[in-house]
Amino acid sequence: MSNVASLLEKFEKVAARPGDALKAALAKGQKVVGCMPVYCPQEVVHAAGMLPFGIWGAERDIDLAKSYFPSFLCSIAQSSLEMGLKGDLDKLTAVMVPVLCDTLKCLGQNWKAGVPQVPFIQVTHPQNRKLEAGVTFLATQYQSIADKLEKLGGKKVTSESLFASIKVFNANRAALRDFVKVAADYPDLISPLQRNAVIKSGLFMDKAEHTAMVLELVATCTKETVKPWTGRKVVVTGILADSTDILKIFADNKLAIVADEVAQESRQFRTDVPTTDKDGFVALARQLSVMEGCSVLYDPEKMRGDMIVDMAKKSGAQGVVVLLTKFCDPEEFDYPFLKRSFDAAGLPSVIIEVDQQMRNYEQARTAIQTFAEVLK
Amino acid sequence: MAENNGPIPAKILLRDLVDQHYQNAWDAKKRGEKVGWCASNFPQEIPETLGVAVVYPENQAAAIAAKGAGERMCLHTEAKGYSNDICAYSRISLAYMDLTKCEEMDMPMPDFVLCCNNICNCMIKWYENIAKELNIPMILIDIPYKNEFDCDDVHVAYIKAQFDEAMSRLSEITGKPFSQKRFDEVMAVSQRTAKAWLKATEFCKHTPSPLNGFDLFNHMAVAVCARGKLAAAEAFEQLAAEYEEAVANGTSTYKGEQKFRILFEGIACWPYLRATSTPLRDRGINVVATVYADAFGVIYNNTSEMMKAYSYVPNCVSLERAVHMRASVAKKNNIDGAVIHTNRSCKLWSGIMPEIERRLRDELGVPTVTFDGDQADPRNFSEAQYNTRIEALYEVMAAKKEGRA
């Protein structure tokens, strides 16, 4: 096994079995806080001496959550609640659920009702995030979350300790940004599934440890010679692109993911927390005001489509794959604008509806196969 | 004839007020003034103070759906690449934006949009798309969803800052200046309207209720679009007076004996008003409670309380407050059961409804049924399912009343 492959295997193990990472952290006596989509103040959790642990649903059957959610709410919310109701997350110190979309609002309330053994903390982001009043509001929310975590046994979070955590997270963001470029240069070494594993594993790991692993991988890859890619290159956009089956279909059709605009992936690390403010809480809050092109953040300019086109140009992608999470309003409202931007730029695109309870991937396979043919 | 010389009934006044409201917007447009599209729970005090005409896409979508054109309009939007999964009001509205006409209900095209997400975040996406498509300014007042029962000062400060910003931006866009005196007047009139609306709806507590609960769905349009207008306050005051007289006389707009009293939970199925009301009427069931009464009864004494009031609208509150809102009106109005609309268009409303239903059953000890429907897309409702559920509810309520259950 090559050095790159053995490094990748470590990421793959963590990404494939988050439950093991959770058990290991708990066994070390670590307090763990669940972080639901799309943005949680993980730096606050870190500064409180706890481990932020990503919960983005799971590919599993929905049973108990049906008593809380009608069928037309997204599978991420359904399966996240299902894990809570089944008791799989009982050892968490708390879960944080933002209210960035209507379904997340319901998820938080249903968690509070159905999983009372795991304290629920709502993360209230302002949508008028560019107003100074919005930044102030969010800084106060983050302070209040820090206070709650302290009551749950966490360390007191100070402006100073928060800045230290911001540094750790910004370093992780920078490392992942380097990694996605490397993944684009070496699709022969890093498959779409492995690319996802490298990013996704970070949701469940100590950030500094993850950063070190990513940097090692980047350094190891870049020692290799860049080989011409015989397949096609695409940008992927959506909420999630972590389905093993879907990503294998990408690989089967020699589609390399050379950039992504995925909520669980690049949206998490493409914008650093600015460090120009004097107060750590304000600094962290300011990040939301400088993020662009995310479907759950207010954007009357609808910049996302053009951002993806630009991303495709810079990364040399020949097309875009939209992985649309079923029943996701924010993404569904964006799609017609995305399509228009892609068409205007002469960029081929395909839309594939996905959810975490998919059993049959034949339709997706046909769509991806056909798309790969179109790109030839 | 003598009977024609009496006062005009409140329901006619209210209907005329809606017509007048839309006519005013057309007139403003003709005069070259800027006209906006406005979310139903956007603080109407802002456009009203500036004397800016706004119209309401949600009202329009409901009217279009009630007149049978919901599917046609939804299909138009779906053909533009939108999923049939998104809210049907937004699909109808986006179709109208594209077509700029609809024989079932026209309204002037917007020069700006006023959005408020205290009813849902879907609203933000919907209005973003209109603003971008028509290249017009968008003003958003973000009222965060609250997990706590009460709205704290931090929320109030954030909402207030946006309120001030919205007032000044709208003044800039329309060229109409702000006047504190006018603002105070509008607040006073809005309070008079809200109180009269709440007073009118409170007559549902009487047995028999002086009104058919479905009447509220019709009157709601005025509560949405004309809260800050004196004529609306007067019309609701008259409506309350009429109900008071009806209670004294033992009469009602509900035809027939009122055997059972229910809470109707959720937005009306506008394409099926008859299909949803007839099975109730056939069994002597009257709607005496809806959360709508509170939804548009925005009560405050000062601007700080106004900010709180706009954050207490039904879809912006925690599970506990949502249950409290329903349970208190249900108790006050003495309900026998509840019909709950699982609204395919509204994820936020429907997404916590199963838990609300369980808590209402526990707290009130009344039977409840749910049905699948949609506020505006006729494809998501089954008359047969609705009838079966109403029949089931009727049987349980009857058994309880007769001591059989």
HADDOCK unambig.tbl for C-alpha pairs under 7 A between the chains (distance, minus, plus):
assign (segid A and resid 67 and name CA) (segid B and resid 354 and name CA) 6.63 0.50 0.50
assign (segid A and resid 68 and name CA) (segid B and resid 352 and name CA) 6.66 0.50 0.50
assign (segid A and resid 68 and name CA) (segid B and resid 354 and name CA) 5.47 0.50 0.50
assign (segid A and resid 68 and name CA) (segid B and resid 355 and name CA) 6.21 0.50 0.50
assign (segid A and resid 69 and name CA) (segid B and resid 351 and name CA) 5.30 0.50 0.50
assign (segid A and resid 69 and name CA) (segid B and resid 352 and name CA) 6.92 0.50 0.50
assign (segid A and resid 70 and name CA) (segid B and resid 350 and name CA) 7.00 0.50 0.50
assign (segid A and resid 70 and name CA) (segid B and resid 351 and name CA) 6.31 0.50 0.50
assign (segid A and resid 73 and name CA) (segid B and resid 347 and name CA) 6.61 0.50 0.50
assign (segid A and resid 99 and name CA) (segid B and resid 145 and name CA) 6.93 0.50 0.50
assign (segid A and resid 101 and name CA) (segid B and resid 121 and name CA) 5.82 0.50 0.50
assign (segid A and resid 102 and name CA) (segid B and resid 120 and name CA) 6.28 0.50 0.50
assign (segid A and resid 102 and name CA) (segid B and resid 121 and name CA) 5.84 0.50 0.50
assign (segid A and resid 102 and name CA) (segid B and resid 347 and name CA) 6.58 0.50 0.50
assign (segid A and resid 102 and name CA) (segid B and resid 348 and name CA) 5.10 0.50 0.50
assign (segid A and resid 103 and name CA) (segid B and resid 347 and name CA) 6.43 0.50 0.50
assign (segid A and resid 103 and name CA) (segid B and resid 348 and name CA) 6.20 0.50 0.50
assign (segid A and resid 103 and name CA) (segid B and resid 351 and name CA) 6.91 0.50 0.50
assign (segid A and resid 106 and name CA) (segid B and resid 348 and name CA) 6.40 0.50 0.50
assign (segid A and resid 106 and name CA) (segid B and resid 351 and name CA) 5.46 0.50 0.50
assign (segid A and resid 106 and name CA) (segid B and resid 352 and name CA) 5.58 0.50 0.50
assign (segid A and resid 109 and name CA) (segid B and resid 318 and name CA) 7.00 0.50 0.50
assign (segid A and resid 109 and name CA) (segid B and resid 319 and name CA) 6.11 0.50 0.50
assign (segid A and resid 110 and name CA) (segid B and resid 352 and name CA) 6.58 0.50 0.50
assign (segid A and resid 122 and name CA) (segid B and resid 147 and name CA) 6.72 0.50 0.50
assign (segid A and resid 124 and name CA) (segid B and resid 144 and name CA) 6.75 0.50 0.50
assign (segid A and resid 126 and name CA) (segid B and resid 142 and name CA) 6.91 0.50 0.50
assign (segid A and resid 126 and name CA) (segid B and resid 144 and name CA) 6.78 0.50 0.50
assign (segid A and resid 127 and name CA) (segid B and resid 142 and name CA) 5.89 0.50 0.50
assign (segid A and resid 128 and name CA) (segid B and resid 142 and name CA) 6.21 0.50 0.50
assign (segid A and resid 133 and name CA) (segid B and resid 158 and name CA) 5.64 0.50 0.50
assign (segid A and resid 133 and name CA) (segid B and resid 161 and name CA) 6.40 0.50 0.50
assign (segid A and resid 134 and name CA) (segid B and resid 158 and name CA) 6.50 0.50 0.50
assign (segid A and resid 137 and name CA) (segid B and resid 154 and name CA) 6.63 0.50 0.50
assign (segid A and resid 137 and name CA) (segid B and resid 158 and name CA) 6.18 0.50 0.50
assign (segid A and resid 299 and name CA) (segid B and resid 128 and name CA) 6.95 0.50 0.50
assign (segid A and resid 300 and name CA) (segid B and resid 128 and name CA) 4.80 0.50 0.50
assign (segid A and resid 300 and name CA) (segid B and resid 131 and name CA) 6.70 0.50 0.50
assign (segid A and resid 300 and name CA) (segid B and resid 132 and name CA) 6.40 0.50 0.50
assign (segid A and resid 300 and name CA) (segid B and resid 138 and name CA) 6.94 0.50 0.50
assign (segid A and resid 301 and name CA) (segid B and resid 132 and name CA) 6.26 0.50 0.50
assign (segid A and resid 302 and name CA) (segid B and resid 132 and name CA) 6.95 0.50 0.50
assign (segid A and resid 327 and name CA) (segid B and resid 85 and name CA) 6.33 0.50 0.50
assign (segid A and resid 329 and name CA) (segid B and resid 86 and name CA) 5.99 0.50 0.50
assign (segid A and resid 329 and name CA) (segid B and resid 122 and name CA) 6.77 0.50 0.50
assign (segid A and resid 330 and name CA) (segid B and resid 125 and name CA) 6.55 0.50 0.50
assign (segid A and resid 332 and name CA) (segid B and resid 82 and name CA) 6.59 0.50 0.50
assign (segid A and resid 332 and name CA) (segid B and resid 83 and name CA) 6.16 0.50 0.50
assign (segid A and resid 333 and name CA) (segid B and resid 82 and name CA) 6.77 0.50 0.50
assign (segid A and resid 333 and name CA) (segid B and resid 125 and name CA) 6.19 0.50 0.50
assign (segid A and resid 336 and name CA) (segid B and resid 81 and name CA) 5.29 0.50 0.50
assign (segid A and resid 336 and name CA) (segid B and resid 82 and name CA) 6.32 0.50 0.50
